Amino acid sequence: MIAEDLICDFNVSPKLKTVTPDTNTSFLDAPVWLTENYLQDALRKFYNDPKLRITAVDGRPALGRGENYGGVLTRIKAEFTMRDGSSKIGHYIIKTSFEGDEFARKTMEPYDIFNREMSIYEQILPKLNAMLLEIEDEEKIFAETMAVDYDRSALIFEDLSARGFVMPDRLVGLDLPLARMVLRKLAKMHATSAVLNERECGALEGYDRGLFNRHTDNYAPLYLGMFQATSRCVSQLAGYEEYAEKLEALLPAYMELGKRVFDISPCVNVLAHGDLWTNNILVKYSKETGQPEDVIIIDFQYAAWGSPAIDLLYFLNSSLQLDFHLHHQEQLIKHYFDIFSDTLRKLRFKAHIPSLHSFHLELKKKSFYAMHTSFCIFPIQRNVENEDADFNALMETNQRALNFKNGCYRNPAAQRVLRELLPVFDSEGLLDADQ
């Protein structure tokens, strides 16, 4: 769930295996229905070529253990011929559900993440791109889909690694230039979604099943289990014992406080990405300077209509290099806000555009999410103990799951965040059970 796409070494061309058009062998670790025939049919539809024929294909898992909790991603390299006799090589990512894992499937089912993501890629993101073109902004924010398969809960994308896009190092986090680039694109996504919802009379307001929501508490074992692991870790930090007691007292209110973050805002609402962190962006770096040239935002499984604070607080407290995480968020918030408000004005947003001051008050109102992300999500995302890193370890309460959660807090980065931010969040009243 929390995550996406750790990209493998893109400079290595995998050895292809030759296949015949009627081959029905599935790829390693992929769903059994994901065969060469399935891919060939999808390519025929995309290229509008019923004579297209795959001549060689290689498929392998796109992710390593501990890098993805929200589905199965398979990297495909295919050689095929067209009806005119020409040959092509294509690189694709196929994203599918955890259909083979009954526990994961049933846990995720109330969040409807696969249907939601497919509808967003098919129906919403193209409209957001078109709105940017209205103001002569040709910047690409999202990956384009080649196929959307509702029957199989599958999406097929171009594998952007073939064009030089890579995933940043989740264990290091983003520096200031890259964070500003991501926030620029996020601001445009948020602004266009607010205008689209206004123009289409509330069409986006049905996306109401984010990571916290008022329809289901199925992820409560994850959040409460990680928060209890936070408390256990803090109780062992000399001089921090009183904070551990406060954390334990906060546990009964935890889920309600999370849901309030996702409640509709009286300030301004947008289609939030819902899971915006390092592994859900792809970056293209300049070969000459090594500096980031472009960013693409991916993975919309937990998109939700609500406050921009959902994405800002999550991203700023999960994905930055530690110095920016702990001390320099304000300049990044202003960078986002300037682009967000400017894009709203250019698109003639009719509702009230908040001032920077009122926007900061909105973030303060939702700041429980900054604590939640820093204490419960950041340790998972920076975890290096990957032997038990899977969806079941996140969601269950057995000894294996307990060991995994405790292990997330052995990372020095997670402990530094706790030591520096506990006093800050306490002074803001975020550790108080009666907040």
C-alpha positions as CSV (number, residue, x, y, z in Angstrom):
1,M,0.0,0.0,0.0
2,I,2.5,2.7,1.0
3,A,4.6,2.9,-2.0
4,E,5.3,2.1,-5.5
5,D,7.9,1.2,-8.0
6,L,11.6,0.8,-7.0
7,I,13.1,0.9,-10.4
8,C,15.8,-1.7,-11.2
9,D,19.0,-1.1,-13.1
10,F,17.7,0.4,-16.4
11,N,21.1,0.2,-18.2
12,V,21.0,-3.6,-18.3
13,S,19.2,-5.2,-21.2
14,P,17.7,-8.4,-19.9
15,K,18.1,-11.5,-22.1
16,L,14.9,-12.1,-24.0
17,K,13.3,-15.5,-24.4
18,T,11.7,-16.3,-27.8
19,V,8.0,-17.0,-27.8
20,T,5.3,-17.9,-30.4
21,P,2.1,-16.0,-30.7
22,D,0.0,-18.6,-29.0
23,T,2.3,-18.9,-26.0
24,N,0.3,-18.8,-22.8
25,T,3.0,-19.0,-20.2
26,S,2.7,-16.4,-17.4
27,F,5.6,-14.3,-16.2
28,L,7.5,-14.9,-13.0
29,D,5.6,-13.9,-9.8
30,A,2.9,-12.2,-11.9
31,P,-0.8,-13.2,-11.9
32,V,-1.4,-16.4,-13.9
33,W,-3.5,-14.6,-16.5
34,L,-0.7,-12.2,-17.3
35,T,0.7,-14.1,-20.3
36,E,2.3,-13.2,-23.6
37,N,-1.1,-13.6,-25.3
38,Y,-2.6,-11.1,-22.9
39,L,0.2,-8.6,-23.6
40,Q,-0.1,-9.2,-27.3
41,D,-3.8,-8.4,-27.3
42,A,-3.2,-5.2,-25.3
43,L,-0.5,-4.1,-27.7
44,R,-2.8,-4.8,-30.7
45,K,-5.5,-2.6,-29.2
46,F,-3.0,0.2,-28.3
47,Y,-1.4,0.3,-31.7
48,N,-4.7,-0.5,-33.6
49,D,-2.9,-3.3,-35.4
50,P,-4.7,-6.7,-35.3
51,K,-1.6,-8.2,-37.1
52,L,0.9,-7.2,-34.4
53,R,2.9,-10.2,-33.3
54,I,5.2,-10.5,-30.3
55,T,8.4,-12.3,-31.3
56,A,10.3,-12.1,-28.0
57,V,9.5,-11.1,-24.5
58,D,11.0,-10.9,-21.0
59,G,9.1,-10.3,-17.8
60,R,10.3,-9.9,-14.2
61,P,9.2,-8.4,-10.9
62,A,9.7,-4.6,-11.0
63,L,10.1,-4.3,-7.2
64,G,12.2,-5.6,-4.4
65,R,10.9,-6.7,-1.0
66,G,10.0,-3.8,1.2
67,E,9.6,-1.4,-1.7
68,N,5.9,-1.9,-2.5
69,Y,2.9,-2.8,-0.4
70,G,0.1,-1.9,-2.8
71,G,0.0,-4.4,-5.7
72,V,2.1,-6.5,-8.1
73,L,4.3,-4.7,-10.7
74,T,5.9,-6.5,-13.5
75,R,8.5,-5.1,-15.9
76,I,8.1,-6.2,-19.5
77,K,10.5,-5.9,-22.5
78,A,8.9,-7.0,-25.7
79,E,9.9,-7.3,-29.3
80,F,7.1,-7.3,-31.9
81,T,6.4,-6.9,-35.5
82,M,3.7,-4.7,-37.0
83,R,1.5,-5.4,-40.0
84,D,3.8,-3.4,-42.3
85,G,6.7,-5.7,-41.4
86,S,8.5,-3.2,-39.2
87,S,10.0,-4.3,-35.9
88,K,9.7,-2.5,-32.5
89,I,10.9,-2.9,-29.0
90,G,8.6,-1.8,-26.2
91,H,9.2,-1.4,-22.4
92,Y,6.2,-1.6,-20.1
93,I,5.1,-1.7,-16.5
94,I,2.0,-3.8,-15.8
95,K,0.4,-3.1,-12.4
96,T,-2.0,-5.6,-11.0
97,S,-3.8,-6.4,-7.7
98,F,-2.8,-8.8,-5.0
99,E,-5.4,-11.3,-6.3
100,G,-3.4,-14.3,-5.1
101,D,-3.2,-13.1,-1.5
102,E,-6.6,-13.5,0.1
103,F,-5.7,-11.6,3.3
104,A,-4.3,-8.5,1.3
105,R,-7.2,-8.6,-1.1
106,K,-9.9,-8.6,1.6
107,T,-8.1,-5.9,3.7
108,M,-7.8,-3.6,0.7
109,E,-11.2,-4.3,-0.7
110,P,-13.1,-1.5,1.2
111,Y,-10.6,1.1,-0.1
112,D,-11.5,0.2,-3.7
113,I,-8.0,1.2,-4.7
114,F,-7.7,-0.6,-8.0
115,N,-10.9,0.7,-9.5
116,R,-10.2,4.1,-8.2
117,E,-6.8,4.3,-9.7
118,M,-8.0,3.0,-13.1
119,S,-10.8,5.6,-13.2
120,I,-8.4,8.4,-12.3
121,Y,-5.9,7.4,-15.0
122,E,-8.6,6.9,-17.6
123,Q,-11.0,9.7,-16.8
124,I,-9.4,12.4,-14.6
125,L,-5.7,12.9,-15.4
126,P,-6.2,13.5,-19.1
127,K,-8.6,16.3,-18.2
128,L,-6.1,17.8,-15.8
129,N,-3.5,17.8,-18.6
130,A,-5.9,19.4,-21.0
131,M,-6.6,22.2,-18.5
132,L,-2.9,23.0,-18.3
133,L,-2.9,23.4,-22.0
134,E,-5.6,26.0,-21.7
135,I,-3.0,28.3,-20.0
136,E,-0.3,27.2,-22.5
137,D,1.4,25.0,-19.9
138,E,2.7,21.9,-21.6
139,E,4.4,20.4,-18.5
140,K,3.8,16.7,-18.1
141,I,2.8,15.6,-14.6
142,F,1.6,12.1,-15.0
143,A,2.5,8.9,-16.8
144,E,0.2,8.1,-19.7
145,T,-1.6,4.7,-19.7
146,M,-1.6,2.3,-22.6
147,A,-4.4,0.1,-21.3
148,V,-6.9,0.1,-18.5
149,D,-8.4,-3.4,-17.7
150,Y,-11.3,-3.2,-15.2
151,D,-11.9,-7.0,-15.4
152,R,-8.4,-7.8,-14.3
153,S,-7.8,-4.7,-12.2
154,A,-4.7,-4.0,-14.4
155,L,-3.0,-1.0,-15.8
156,I,-0.3,-0.9,-18.5
157,F,2.1,2.0,-18.6
158,E,5.2,2.9,-20.7
159,D,8.2,1.9,-18.6
160,L,9.7,5.4,-18.3
161,S,13.1,3.9,-17.3
162,A,13.7,3.4,-21.0
163,R,13.6,7.2,-21.3
164,G,16.0,7.7,-18.4
165,F,13.6,8.1,-15.5
166,V,14.7,6.6,-12.3
167,M,13.4,6.5,-8.7
168,P,15.2,8.6,-6.1
169,D,16.9,6.8,-3.1
170,R,14.1,6.4,-0.5
171,L,16.8,5.9,2.2
172,V,18.3,9.4,1.5
173,G,15.3,11.5,0.6
174,L,15.0,14.5,-1.8
175,D,17.2,17.6,-1.8
176,L,15.8,21.1,-2.1
177,P,15.9,21.4,-5.9
178,L,14.1,18.1,-6.4
179,A,11.6,18.7,-3.7
180,R,10.7,22.1,-5.3
181,M,10.2,20.4,-8.7
182,V,7.8,17.8,-7.2
183,L,5.9,20.5,-5.3
184,R,5.6,22.6,-8.5
185,K,3.9,19.7,-10.2
186,L,1.8,18.8,-7.2
187,A,0.6,22.4,-7.0
188,K,-0.5,22.3,-10.6
189,M,-2.3,18.9,-10.1
190,H,-4.1,20.3,-7.1
191,A,-5.1,23.5,-8.8
192,T,-6.4,21.9,-12.0
193,S,-8.4,19.3,-9.9
194,A,-10.1,22.1,-7.9
195,V,-11.1,23.9,-11.1
196,L,-12.2,20.6,-12.8
197,N,-14.4,19.8,-9.8
198,E,-15.9,23.3,-9.9
199,R,-16.6,23.1,-13.7
200,E,-18.1,19.6,-13.4
201,C,-20.3,20.3,-10.4
202,G,-18.5,18.2,-7.8
203,A,-17.4,15.3,-10.0
204,L,-14.4,14.5,-7.9
205,E,-16.0,14.6,-4.5
206,G,-16.8,10.8,-4.7
207,Y,-13.2,10.0,-4.2
208,D,-13.5,9.7,-0.4
209,R,-11.6,6.6,0.5
210,G,-8.2,7.8,1.4
211,L,-5.7,6.2,3.7
212,F,-8.0,7.4,6.6
213,N,-11.7,7.6,5.8
214,R,-15.1,7.3,7.3
215,H,-16.1,4.1,5.4
216,T,-13.6,1.6,6.9
217,D,-11.0,1.1,9.6
218,N,-9.3,-1.9,7.9
219,Y,-5.9,-0.2,8.1
220,A,-6.2,0.4,11.8
221,P,-3.9,-2.5,12.7
222,L,-1.2,-0.9,10.7
223,Y,-1.5,2.6,12.1
224,L,-2.1,1.6,15.7
225,G,0.5,-1.1,15.6
226,M,3.1,1.3,14.3
227,F,2.1,4.0,16.9
228,Q,2.5,1.4,19.6
229,A,5.9,0.5,18.2
230,T,6.7,4.3,18.3
231,S,5.8,4.3,22.0
232,R,7.9,1.3,22.8
233,C,10.9,2.8,21.0
234,V,10.4,6.2,22.8
235,S,10.2,4.5,26.2
236,Q,13.7,3.2,25.7
237,L,15.2,6.6,24.8
238,A,16.7,8.1,27.9
239,G,14.9,11.3,29.0
240,Y,11.9,10.7,26.7
241,E,9.9,8.4,28.9
242,E,7.1,11.0,29.6
243,Y,6.5,11.2,25.8
244,A,5.9,7.5,25.7
245,E,3.2,7.8,28.3
246,K,1.5,10.5,26.2
247,L,1.7,8.4,23.1
248,E,0.0,5.5,24.8
249,A,-2.8,7.8,26.1
250,L,-3.4,9.1,22.6
251,L,-4.0,5.7,21.1
252,P,-7.8,5.5,21.7
253,A,-8.3,8.8,19.7
254,Y,-5.8,8.0,17.0
255,M,-8.0,6.8,14.2
256,E,-10.5,9.6,14.7
257,L,-7.8,12.2,14.6
258,G,-6.6,10.7,11.3
259,K,-10.1,10.8,9.8
260,R,-10.4,14.5,10.6
261,V,-7.4,15.2,8.4
262,F,-9.3,13.7,5.5
263,D,-12.6,15.5,6.3
264,I,-13.6,18.1,3.7
265,S,-11.9,21.5,4.4
266,P,-13.7,24.8,4.6
267,C,-10.6,26.4,3.1
268,V,-10.1,24.8,-0.3
269,N,-10.3,21.2,-1.5
270,V,-8.4,19.3,-4.2
271,L,-7.9,15.8,-5.5
272,A,-5.0,14.8,-3.3
273,H,-2.6,12.1,-4.5
274,G,-2.9,10.5,-1.1
275,D,0.4,8.6,-1.0
276,L,2.9,11.1,-2.4
277,W,6.4,10.1,-1.3
278,T,9.8,9.2,-2.8
279,N,8.8,5.8,-4.3
280,N,5.8,7.4,-6.1
281,I,7.9,9.8,-8.2
282,L,10.2,9.2,-11.1
283,V,13.0,11.6,-11.9
284,K,15.1,12.2,-15.0
285,Y,18.5,13.6,-14.3
286,S,20.7,15.6,-16.7
287,K,23.6,13.5,-18.1
288,E,25.7,16.6,-18.2
289,T,25.1,18.2,-14.8
290,G,23.5,15.4,-12.8
291,Q,20.7,17.8,-11.8
292,P,17.0,16.8,-12.0
293,E,15.4,17.8,-15.3
294,D,11.9,16.4,-15.0
295,V,9.6,14.6,-12.5
296,I,6.6,12.3,-13.1
297,I,4.1,11.5,-10.3
298,I,2.8,7.9,-10.3
299,D,0.4,5.7,-8.3
300,F,-3.0,7.1,-7.6
301,Q,-4.5,4.2,-5.6
302,Y,-5.2,6.4,-2.5
303,A,-6.3,9.6,-4.3
304,A,-8.9,11.5,-2.2
305,W,-10.9,14.7,-2.4
306,G,-9.9,16.9,0.5
307,S,-7.4,19.4,1.8
308,P,-4.1,20.1,0.1
309,A,-2.6,19.4,3.6
310,I,-3.1,15.7,3.0
311,D,-0.3,15.6,0.4
312,L,1.9,18.4,1.7
313,L,2.2,17.1,5.2
314,Y,2.7,13.5,4.0
315,F,5.3,14.5,1.4
316,L,7.2,17.0,3.6
317,N,7.4,14.5,6.5
318,S,8.3,11.4,4.6
319,S,10.4,12.2,1.5
320,L,13.0,14.9,2.3
321,Q,16.5,14.7,3.3
322,L,16.5,14.9,7.1
323,D,17.7,18.5,7.4
324,F,14.8,19.8,5.3
325,H,12.3,17.4,7.0
326,L,13.3,18.8,10.4
327,H,14.1,22.4,9.8
328,H,13.2,23.9,6.4
329,Q,9.6,23.1,5.4
330,E,8.3,26.6,5.4
331,Q,10.1,27.7,2.3
332,L,8.8,24.7,0.4
333,I,5.3,25.4,1.5
334,K,5.5,28.9,0.1
335,H,7.0,27.6,-3.1
336,Y,4.0,25.2,-3.5
337,F,1.4,27.9,-2.5
338,D,2.7,30.5,-5.0
339,I,2.3,28.0,-7.9
340,F,-1.0,26.6,-6.6
341,S,-2.7,30.1,-6.2
342,D,-1.2,31.4,-9.5
343,T,-2.6,28.4,-11.4
344,L,-6.0,28.8,-9.8
345,R,-6.1,32.4,-11.0
346,K,-5.0,31.6,-14.5
347,L,-7.8,29.0,-14.8
348,R,-10.3,31.5,-13.4
349,F,-11.2,29.5,-10.3
350,K,-14.5,31.1,-9.1
351,A,-14.3,30.1,-5.4
352,H,-12.3,32.0,-2.9
353,I,-8.5,31.5,-3.2
354,P,-7.0,31.4,0.3
355,S,-4.2,33.8,1.4
356,L,-0.9,32.3,2.3
357,H,-1.7,33.0,6.0
358,S,-5.0,31.2,5.9
359,F,-3.4,28.4,4.0
360,H,-0.9,28.0,6.9
361,L,-3.8,27.9,9.3
362,E,-5.2,25.1,7.3
363,L,-2.0,23.1,7.5
364,K,-1.9,23.8,11.3
365,K,-5.4,22.5,11.7
366,K,-4.4,19.2,9.9
367,S,-1.0,19.0,11.6
368,F,-1.8,15.7,13.3
369,Y,-0.9,14.2,9.9
370,A,2.6,15.6,10.1
371,M,3.1,13.7,13.4
372,H,1.5,10.6,12.0
373,T,3.7,10.6,9.0
374,S,6.9,11.4,10.8
375,F,6.3,8.8,13.6
376,C,4.4,5.9,11.8
377,I,5.0,6.2,8.1
378,F,8.6,7.5,7.8
379,P,10.1,4.5,9.7
380,I,8.4,2.1,7.3
381,Q,9.6,4.0,4.3
382,R,13.2,4.3,5.5
383,N,13.3,0.7,6.9
384,V,16.3,-1.3,5.8
385,E,15.3,-4.6,7.6
386,N,13.5,-6.1,4.6
387,E,13.3,-9.8,5.4
388,D,9.7,-9.6,6.7
389,A,8.8,-6.5,4.8
390,D,5.4,-7.3,3.2
391,F,1.8,-6.3,3.5
392,N,1.0,-9.0,6.0
393,A,3.7,-7.8,8.3
394,L,2.2,-4.3,8.2
395,M,-1.3,-5.5,9.0
396,E,-1.1,-8.4,11.3
397,T,-0.5,-8.6,15.1
398,N,1.5,-11.8,15.4
399,Q,5.1,-12.1,16.5
400,R,6.5,-11.8,13.0
401,A,4.5,-8.5,12.4
402,L,5.6,-7.2,15.8
403,N,9.2,-7.9,15.0
404,F,8.9,-6.1,11.7
405,K,7.3,-3.0,13.2
406,N,9.9,-2.8,16.0
407,G,12.7,-3.2,13.5
408,C,11.5,-0.1,11.6
409,Y,12.6,2.0,14.6
410,R,16.1,0.6,14.8
411,N,17.0,2.8,11.9
412,P,19.0,5.8,13.2
413,A,17.1,8.2,10.8
414,A,13.8,7.2,12.5
415,Q,15.3,7.6,15.9
416,R,16.6,11.1,15.0
417,V,13.2,12.2,13.8
418,L,11.7,11.0,17.1
419,R,14.2,12.8,19.2
420,E,13.9,16.1,17.4
421,L,10.2,16.2,16.7
422,L,8.7,14.8,19.9
423,P,9.4,18.1,21.8
424,V,8.1,20.1,18.9
425,F,4.8,18.2,18.5
426,D,4.4,18.1,22.2
427,S,4.7,21.9,22.4
428,E,2.0,22.1,19.7
429,G,-0.4,19.9,21.7
430,L,-0.3,17.1,19.2
431,L,0.5,14.5,21.9
432,D,-2.4,15.4,24.1
433,A,-5.2,12.9,24.3
434,D,-7.9,15.7,24.6
435,Q,-6.8,17.6,21.5
